[in-house]
Amino acid sequence: MVYVSYASSREATLDARRRLLAQCPRLIEELAEVTTNLERQTQRLLPGGTAALAASELQRIVKKSRRPRTWT
């Protein structure tokens, strides 16, 4: 009786592993899509490893894009 229980438990484990392995191609494809999306979104972020560096970069961009004021 114990042997039957052990065998069915082992069979269930093997079945679960087979299903997991069957998902590998789909998971690899999803990982590639997520990686591409992450790279694309990262390009939109301000450069800088810290908030202070990103703020500095933002200030530089704003100063560069600002037109000098002319007083009339």
C-alpha positions, 0 to 999 in steps of 0.5 A: 500500500505504501509503495502504491502511494509512493509511486503515485506521488512520484508520478505526480511529481514527474507529471508536474516537471513535464508540464514545467518543461513544456512551458520553457519555449513560451517562457523564453519567448516571454523573457525576450519580450520583457527584456526588449520592453525593459531596454526600450523603457530604460532609454526614456529614463534620465541617466544617473545612478542616483536621484541627485544625478538624474536631477542634475541631468534634468536641470541640464536638459531644461537649461539647454532647451530654454530660450534666452528671454528678451525684454522689450 
